[in-house]
Amino acid sequence: MKKILLLISMVLCASVAFGAEKAVKIGYIDLQKALNESDAGKEAKGTFNKRVEELQKVLNDKQNELKKLQDDLEKQKGLLTTEARGEKEKVYQQKLKDVQRFAKDSQEELQQKDAELTKKILKDLRDTIKKMGSEEGYTIILERGDAFVLYAAEGVEITDKVIKAYNKIRK
């Protein structure tokens, strides 16, 4: 509610301040859409998905190896001495820890990679939005959000326009 009141206050102040000089021009952008549909966003998603597949393959291989160890341990359980069985269980537990550590490290790597890719694209998108806002005379450009932009006329959304400008700058 505070955000909406702040927004209304900003628009009213802007219209009063600029009222005599020029009309208030407002636009909004869906940053998530711009992030997903821009060329850089699609490229980043492809890079990210490729890394996910690589890590998943390695994890699957490690899990298969672990399963094989477990199966061998079960098959040989009655044939092994207590000492030999203890040794095999120790090896299995160590491999299990390795697989769990790899999974955790992979998850952290993917989160960091996602944040890194997203941060760069968002910075570039914001720069594009600022430039477009200045060049096209916008008074204010808002980010679309469920609690922020409750209604806007169709011509006010500039997401596709920003995506085109951003893609053009990157070429």
C-alpha positions as CSV (number, residue, x, y, z in Angstrom):
1,M,0.0,0.0,0.0
2,K,2.9,2.4,0.8
3,K,4.4,1.8,-2.6
4,I,1.1,2.7,-4.3
5,L,0.8,5.9,-2.3
6,L,4.4,6.8,-3.0
7,L,3.8,6.1,-6.7
8,I,0.7,8.3,-6.7
9,S,2.5,11.1,-4.9
10,M,5.4,10.9,-7.4
11,V,3.1,11.1,-10.4
12,L,1.1,14.0,-8.9
13,C,4.3,15.9,-8.0
14,A,5.7,15.2,-11.5
15,S,2.5,16.4,-13.2
16,V,2.5,19.6,-11.1
17,A,6.2,20.2,-11.7
18,F,6.1,19.5,-15.4
19,G,2.5,20.6,-15.9
20,A,3.2,23.9,-17.4
21,E,6.1,22.7,-19.5
22,K,5.1,19.3,-20.9
23,A,2.8,16.4,-20.5
24,V,3.7,13.6,-18.1
25,K,4.8,10.5,-20.0
26,I,4.7,7.2,-18.0
27,G,5.8,3.8,-19.1
28,Y,6.3,0.5,-17.5
29,I,8.4,-2.6,-18.2
30,D,8.2,-6.2,-17.3
31,L,11.8,-6.8,-16.5
32,Q,11.3,-10.6,-16.1
33,K,9.9,-10.8,-19.7
34,A,12.8,-8.6,-21.0
35,L,15.3,-10.8,-19.2
36,N,13.8,-14.0,-20.7
37,E,13.1,-12.7,-24.2
38,S,16.1,-10.6,-25.0
39,D,18.9,-12.1,-27.1
40,A,21.2,-11.9,-24.1
41,G,18.7,-13.6,-21.8
42,K,18.1,-16.4,-24.3
43,E,21.9,-16.8,-24.7
44,A,22.4,-16.8,-20.9
45,K,19.6,-19.4,-20.4
46,G,21.3,-21.6,-23.0
47,T,24.6,-21.3,-21.3
48,F,23.1,-22.0,-17.9
49,N,21.1,-25.0,-19.2
50,K,24.2,-26.5,-20.8
51,R,26.0,-26.2,-17.5
52,V,23.0,-27.8,-15.7
53,E,23.1,-30.7,-18.1
54,E,26.9,-31.2,-17.7
55,L,26.6,-31.2,-13.9
56,Q,23.6,-33.5,-14.0
57,K,25.5,-36.0,-16.2
58,V,28.4,-36.1,-13.7
59,L,26.0,-36.4,-10.8
60,N,24.2,-39.3,-12.5
61,D,27.5,-41.1,-13.2
62,K,28.5,-40.7,-9.5
63,Q,25.0,-41.9,-8.3
64,N,25.3,-44.9,-10.7
65,E,28.7,-45.8,-9.3
66,L,27.3,-45.4,-5.8
67,K,24.4,-47.7,-6.6
68,K,26.8,-50.3,-8.1
69,L,28.9,-50.2,-4.9
70,Q,25.7,-50.6,-2.8
71,D,24.5,-53.5,-4.9
72,D,28.0,-55.2,-4.7
73,L,28.0,-54.8,-1.0
74,E,24.5,-56.4,-0.7
75,K,25.5,-59.3,-2.9
76,Q,28.7,-60.0,-1.1
77,K,27.4,-59.3,2.4
78,G,27.2,-63.0,3.4
79,L,30.5,-63.9,1.8
80,L,32.7,-61.1,3.3
81,T,34.4,-61.2,6.6
82,T,33.3,-58.6,9.1
83,E,36.5,-56.7,8.5
84,A,36.1,-56.7,4.7
85,R,32.4,-55.8,4.9
86,G,33.4,-52.9,7.3
87,E,36.0,-51.7,4.8
88,K,33.5,-51.8,1.9
89,E,30.9,-50.0,3.9
90,K,33.5,-47.4,4.8
91,V,34.3,-46.9,1.1
92,Y,30.5,-46.7,0.3
93,Q,29.9,-44.0,3.0
94,Q,32.9,-42.0,1.7
95,K,31.5,-42.2,-1.8
96,L,28.1,-41.2,-0.5
97,K,29.5,-38.1,1.2
98,D,31.4,-37.3,-2.1
99,V,28.1,-37.5,-4.1
100,Q,26.3,-35.3,-1.5
101,R,29.1,-32.8,-1.5
102,F,29.2,-32.7,-5.3
103,A,25.4,-32.1,-5.4
104,K,25.6,-29.3,-2.9
105,D,28.6,-27.7,-4.6
106,S,26.9,-28.0,-8.0
107,Q,23.7,-26.3,-6.6
108,E,25.8,-23.5,-5.2
109,E,27.7,-23.1,-8.5
110,L,24.4,-22.9,-10.4
111,Q,22.9,-20.4,-8.1
112,Q,26.0,-18.2,-8.4
113,K,26.1,-18.6,-12.2
114,D,22.4,-17.6,-12.5
115,A,22.9,-14.6,-10.3
116,E,26.0,-13.5,-12.2
117,L,24.3,-13.8,-15.6
118,T,21.1,-12.2,-14.4
119,K,22.9,-9.3,-12.8
120,K,24.8,-8.3,-15.9
121,I,21.8,-8.5,-18.2
122,L,19.7,-6.5,-15.7
123,K,22.4,-3.8,-15.5
124,D,22.5,-3.5,-19.3
125,L,18.6,-3.5,-19.5
126,R,18.5,-0.7,-16.8
127,D,21.0,1.3,-18.8
128,T,18.9,0.8,-22.0
129,I,15.8,1.9,-20.1
130,K,17.5,5.0,-18.7
131,K,18.7,6.0,-22.2
132,M,15.3,5.3,-23.8
133,G,13.6,7.2,-21.0
134,S,15.8,10.2,-21.5
135,E,15.7,10.2,-25.3
136,E,11.9,9.7,-25.6
137,G,11.0,12.1,-22.8
138,Y,9.5,9.8,-20.2
139,T,8.8,11.3,-16.9
140,I,8.9,8.0,-15.1
141,I,9.3,4.3,-16.1
142,L,8.1,1.7,-13.6
143,E,8.8,-1.9,-13.2
144,R,5.8,-4.1,-13.6
145,G,4.9,-6.0,-10.5
146,D,1.7,-7.5,-9.1
147,A,1.6,-5.0,-6.2
148,F,3.1,-2.0,-8.1
149,V,1.3,-1.6,-11.5
150,L,-2.3,-2.6,-10.9
151,Y,-3.5,-1.2,-14.2
152,A,-2.0,0.5,-17.2
153,A,-3.3,1.4,-20.6
154,E,-2.0,-0.8,-23.4
155,G,0.4,1.8,-24.9
156,V,2.1,2.4,-21.6
157,E,4.0,-0.9,-21.5
158,I,7.3,-0.6,-23.3
159,T,8.8,-4.0,-22.6
160,D,9.0,-5.1,-26.3
161,K,10.4,-1.7,-27.3
162,V,13.2,-2.0,-24.6
163,I,14.0,-5.6,-25.7
164,K,14.4,-4.4,-29.3
165,A,16.6,-1.5,-28.3
166,Y,18.7,-3.7,-26.0
167,N,19.1,-6.4,-28.7
168,K,20.1,-3.6,-31.2
169,I,22.8,-2.2,-28.8
170,R,24.3,-5.7,-28.3
171,K,24.9,-6.4,-32.0
